Each structure stands twice: as C-alpha cells, then as structure tokens.
Amino acid sequence: RAATATGPVLLFHGDIDPMPLSQSTGLADALRAAGHDADLEVMPGANHGFDIKNGKLTPVGRLSGRRVLRWLEEHFA
C-alpha cells in the first residue's frame, strides 16, 4: 500500500507502546522506498494513545502537537 500513498506522512510512536516500534519503522521505510516523504517521531515515555487523557492534552501530547504544527509548516508553508 505504500506505493499508492499520496502526500507526505508524519507518524508518531510511543517508546513504551506495546505495539512494536517495528510496525511504524516498517511503514516509514516502505513509504520512503516507494519515494514518499515519511517522518517518524518516537515519543519518549509515551504509550499507545499518549496524547489525550481525561479529555485533555498530556505533556507528550502538547509536544507532539507542536511537532505537527512545525511539520505542517515545513511541508505546506
């Protein structure tokens, strides 16, 4: 499916997520191999669904939000 992807991709993965990091690195690598722009951010101390807790952004969620804004500016200025 990576070959048919469109647009750049920004992925996030928590470093304590029970889902193997290899799933995210594998996707990023496949996208790059297909000629697509793919960035992967591994978030320190973050589990799966790390960005919101009790309806509010977590500290890591705020960090990832800032990263998303920078990434959007870099790719869609």
C-alpha positions as CSV (number, residue, x, y, z in Angstrom):
1,R,0.0,0.0,0.0
2,A,3.0,2.3,0.5
3,A,3.4,2.7,-3.3
4,T,-0.1,4.1,-3.7
5,A,0.1,6.5,-0.8
6,T,-0.2,10.2,-1.6
7,G,1.3,13.2,0.2
8,P,3.9,13.3,2.9
9,V,3.4,11.3,6.1
10,L,4.2,12.1,9.7
11,L,4.0,9.1,12.1
12,F,4.2,9.1,15.9
13,H,5.0,6.1,18.1
14,G,5.4,6.0,21.9
15,D,8.6,4.3,23.0
16,I,6.7,2.3,25.7
17,D,3.8,1.4,23.3
18,P,3.1,-2.3,23.5
19,M,2.7,-2.2,19.7
20,P,6.1,-3.0,18.3
21,L,8.0,0.0,17.0
22,S,9.0,-2.1,14.0
23,Q,5.4,-1.6,12.7
24,S,6.0,2.1,12.5
25,T,9.5,1.9,11.3
26,G,8.5,-0.6,8.7
27,L,5.7,1.6,7.4
28,A,8.1,4.6,7.3
29,D,10.7,2.6,5.5
30,A,8.2,1.2,3.0
31,L,6.9,4.7,2.2
32,R,10.4,6.1,1.7
33,A,11.3,3.1,-0.5
34,A,8.3,4.0,-2.6
35,G,9.6,7.5,-3.0
36,H,7.3,9.2,-0.4
37,D,8.3,11.7,2.2
38,A,7.8,10.0,5.6
39,D,8.9,11.2,9.0
40,L,8.6,9.1,12.2
41,E,8.7,10.6,15.7
42,V,9.3,8.3,18.6
43,M,7.9,9.9,21.7
44,P,9.8,9.3,24.9
45,G,7.8,7.9,27.8
46,A,4.7,7.6,25.6
47,N,2.3,4.7,25.5
48,H,-0.3,3.9,22.8
49,G,-2.8,6.8,22.7
50,F,-0.4,9.1,24.6
51,D,-1.8,12.4,23.5
52,I,-5.0,12.8,25.5
53,K,-6.0,11.8,29.0
54,N,-9.4,12.6,30.5
55,G,-10.2,14.8,27.6
56,K,-7.0,17.0,27.9
57,L,-3.7,17.0,26.2
58,T,-0.9,15.3,28.1
59,P,2.6,16.9,28.2
60,V,3.7,14.5,25.5
61,G,0.5,15.4,23.6
62,R,1.4,19.0,23.7
63,L,4.9,18.2,22.5
64,S,3.6,16.1,19.6
65,G,1.1,18.9,18.7
66,R,3.9,21.4,18.4
67,R,5.8,18.9,16.2
68,V,2.7,18.5,14.0
69,L,2.5,22.3,13.6
70,R,6.2,22.5,12.6
71,W,5.8,19.6,10.2
72,L,2.8,21.2,8.5
73,E,4.7,24.5,8.2
74,E,7.7,22.7,6.6
75,H,5.5,20.7,4.2
76,F,2.7,23.1,3.4
77,A,4.0,26.6,4.0
